[in-house]
Amino acid sequence: MVVGRGGYKFQNWAQTYGSSPELYFQPTCVEEIKEILDLARQRSKRVKVVGGGHSPSDIACTDDFMIRMDKMNRILKVDKEKKQVTVEGGMLLTDLNKELDKRGLALSNLGAVSEVAAAGVIGTGTHNTGITHGILATQVVALALMTASGEILECSEATNPEIFQAARLHLGSLGVILSVTIQCRSAFRLKEIQFSSSLQEVLDNLDAHLNSSEYFRFFWFPHTENVSVFYQDPTDKPPASKANWFRDSFLGYYLLEFLLWISTFMSGMVPWINRFFFRLLFASKSQRVNISHKVFNFDCLFKQHVQDWAIPIEKTKDALMQLKDWLEKNPHVVAHFPVEVRFARGDDILMSPCYHRDSCYMNIIMYRPYGKDVPHQEYWVEYENIMKKVGGRPHWAKAHTCTRKDFEKMYPAFGKFKGIREKLDTTGMFLNAYLEKVFY
Ligand SMILES: Cc1cc2nc3c(=O)[nH]c(=O)nc-3n(C[C@H](O)[C@H](O)[C@H](O)COP(=O)(O)OP(=O)(O)OC[C@H]3O[C@@H](n4cnc5c(N)ncnc54)[C@H](O)[C@@H]3O)c2cc1C
């Protein structure tokens, strides 16, 4: 029998949100998950499942029952011919990457970190970049879901197709994702070329950049014209690195944290910091080749506040120029670098920010040097205003102030998803404060 423990304190990775679940469970099998849901029903408790706990919001928080899936982390099946792998929902992508390496396979795209769970990354619409690639959930070809009643639903394009299109970006609201089947590709190495440019050049030639590299992204350094462009493309070349020494040794980043901390007393330093670090870390061209996941992932060294909206791709220039103009007109507002700009192909996943449109993701951050909060409210509000004006949809895991009324306008399939959720979870077992704002 599975036993829940009291007194556990949950904190997300950035330590910006947490909760104190009444009972905390770490089930090891499907039967134990069913027991937990049975107990929750008997006691009228809500349930929240947590994967890697990396969401920079309260989406995974609960004060009732929390299920951490870290003991359900096995590979269940590998279909070498189809290059598909079925894993338990709690498997971290770090472990999956290693297992795929051994089998000559790889995920075709990945976000910045892999300490996230297979069911968790798809739960919030995690994405990377590359206009021929959708968000990570588009790599999912099947999944198994345990609903509030304890029933197990197998879902794919062929079986329960409507629930499948909802569950590929489930928001933790449909039940417990037991397993996920992912379409992989043959293992590959990526060559990354990083070079500097200006915002005007990149925005004027966006199509050319998008067509020049499979995984194109750029960093804009606010309060400057500086841009760092990253082209990442599959290669047969052996691993090699001609990178920037400061960047590789992380020394630059420790210096950055210290200077950002000083800038909390002298905010006027921030534009200077952005310029200085562009010169130190990104002004010269660098190049490296490595296994795909080692190039997709990078060490996120500092805690930060973050917003990341997806806007229609044709609005990229308009939105970035509006943000730049506003910062120039309001010099008392400071913005940390980088504004990371990435791209994703449109899809048909009901709650995907890229639903039915190719999109540009514009990620803004404010670091919290040594855990200290930096004022960012004015910047946050104006960024959201601009994103809304250009028809944006917020990343589900990151900060936003949207509620049901906004989502109804943003998502043509919102009503459909809501209907599926209400049918699968009639008592609201999987709701929490975050989801109440989304649905009520
Ligand atoms: C350092 C860092 C870098 C990041 N980089 C990127 C990036 O490059 N691109 C990007 O798009 N995002 C990025 N993110 C956001 C991150 O990818 C998402 O928050 C992702 O959802 C985290 O996965 P997780 O396993 O930690 O999920 P959690 O935060 O644990 O959970 C996310 C949601 O999934 C639900 N859930 C988890 N497991 C299950 C399950 N088995 N069944 C049902 N529901 C479940 C939870 O209840 C919650 O609703 C980053 C976050 C951090 C902290």
PDBQT file of the ligand as one rigid body, heavy atoms in Angstrom, charges set to zero:
ROOT
HETATM    1  C1  LIG A 501      16.134  26.651 -15.974  1.00  0.00    +0.000 C 
HETATM    2  C2  LIG A 501      14.876  26.500 -16.801  1.00  0.00    +0.000 A 
HETATM    3  C3  LIG A 501      14.966  26.472 -18.181  1.00  0.00    +0.000 A 
HETATM    4  C4  LIG A 501      13.803  26.340 -18.946  1.00  0.00    +0.000 A 
HETATM    5  N1  LIG A 501      13.912  26.342 -20.313  1.00  0.00    +0.000 NA
HETATM    6  C5  LIG A 501      12.795  26.284 -21.066  1.00  0.00    +0.000 A 
HETATM    7  C6  LIG A 501      12.859  26.309 -22.484  1.00  0.00    +0.000 A 
HETATM    8  O1  LIG A 501      13.942  26.338 -23.061  1.00  0.00    +0.000 OA
HETATM    9  N2  LIG A 501      11.699  26.288 -23.169  1.00  0.00    +0.000 N 
HETATM   10  C7  LIG A 501      10.491  26.248 -22.558  1.00  0.00    +0.000 A 
HETATM   11  O2  LIG A 501       9.472  26.259 -23.239  1.00  0.00    +0.000 OA
HETATM   12  N3  LIG A 501      10.394  26.174 -21.212  1.00  0.00    +0.000 NA
HETATM   13  C8  LIG A 501      11.511  26.191 -20.461  1.00  0.00    +0.000 A 
HETATM   14  N4  LIG A 501      11.414  26.116 -19.103  1.00  0.00    +0.000 N 
HETATM   15  C9  LIG A 501      10.102  25.819 -18.521  1.00  0.00    +0.000 C 
HETATM   16  C10 LIG A 501       9.950  24.289 -18.366  1.00  0.00    +0.000 C 
HETATM   17  O3  LIG A 501      10.309  23.605 -19.533  1.00  0.00    +0.000 OA
HETATM   18  C11 LIG A 501       8.484  23.942 -18.068  1.00  0.00    +0.000 C 
HETATM   19  O4  LIG A 501       8.120  24.572 -16.893  1.00  0.00    +0.000 OA
HETATM   20  C12 LIG A 501       8.246  22.433 -17.933  1.00  0.00    +0.000 C 
HETATM   21  O5  LIG A 501       6.875  22.208 -17.843  1.00  0.00    +0.000 OA
HETATM   22  C13 LIG A 501       8.950  21.883 -16.728  1.00  0.00    +0.000 C 
HETATM   23  O6  LIG A 501       8.817  20.480 -16.691  1.00  0.00    +0.000 OA
HETATM   24  P1  LIG A 501       8.710  19.764 -15.283  1.00  0.00    +0.000 P 
HETATM   25  O7  LIG A 501       8.838  18.305 -15.497  1.00  0.00    +0.000 OA
HETATM   26  O8  LIG A 501       9.607  20.403 -14.329  1.00  0.00    +0.000 OA
HETATM   27  O9  LIG A 501       7.195  20.095 -14.980  1.00  0.00    +0.000 OA
HETATM   28  P2  LIG A 501       6.532  20.580 -13.605  1.00  0.00    +0.000 P 
HETATM   29  O10 LIG A 501       6.865  22.008 -13.383  1.00  0.00    +0.000 OA
HETATM   30  O11 LIG A 501       6.840  19.627 -12.541  1.00  0.00    +0.000 OA
HETATM   31  O12 LIG A 501       4.992  20.441 -14.002  1.00  0.00    +0.000 OA
HETATM   32  C14 LIG A 501       4.461  21.137 -15.093  1.00  0.00    +0.000 C 
HETATM   33  C15 LIG A 501       2.985  20.790 -15.239  1.00  0.00    +0.000 C 
HETATM   34  O13 LIG A 501       2.839  19.427 -15.626  1.00  0.00    +0.000 OA
HETATM   35  C16 LIG A 501       2.051  18.727 -14.659  1.00  0.00    +0.000 C 
HETATM   36  N5  LIG A 501       2.559  17.370 -14.599  1.00  0.00    +0.000 N 
HETATM   37  C17 LIG A 501       3.845  16.976 -14.465  1.00  0.00    +0.000 A 
HETATM   38  N6  LIG A 501       3.917  15.641 -14.543  1.00  0.00    +0.000 NA
HETATM   39  C18 LIG A 501       2.657  15.183 -14.730  1.00  0.00    +0.000 A 
HETATM   40  C19 LIG A 501       2.082  13.893 -14.905  1.00  0.00    +0.000 A 
HETATM   41  N7  LIG A 501       2.818  12.782 -14.901  1.00  0.00    +0.000 N 
HETATM   42  N8  LIG A 501       0.745  13.815 -15.070  1.00  0.00    +0.000 NA
HETATM   43  C20 LIG A 501      -0.022  14.918 -15.068  1.00  0.00    +0.000 A 
HETATM   44  N9  LIG A 501       0.465  16.158 -14.910  1.00  0.00    +0.000 NA
HETATM   45  C21 LIG A 501       1.792  16.285 -14.753  1.00  0.00    +0.000 A 
HETATM   46  C22 LIG A 501       2.166  19.523 -13.394  1.00  0.00    +0.000 C 
HETATM   47  O14 LIG A 501       1.059  19.317 -12.556  1.00  0.00    +0.000 OA
HETATM   48  C23 LIG A 501       2.186  20.932 -13.954  1.00  0.00    +0.000 C 
HETATM   49  O15 LIG A 501       0.884  21.315 -14.299  1.00  0.00    +0.000 OA
HETATM   50  C24 LIG A 501      12.535  26.221 -18.320  1.00  0.00    +0.000 A 
HETATM   51  C25 LIG A 501      12.454  26.248 -16.912  1.00  0.00    +0.000 A 
HETATM   52  C26 LIG A 501      13.620  26.387 -16.162  1.00  0.00    +0.000 A 
HETATM   53  C27 LIG A 501      13.512  26.437 -14.683  1.00  0.00    +0.000 C 
ENDROOT
TORSDOF 0
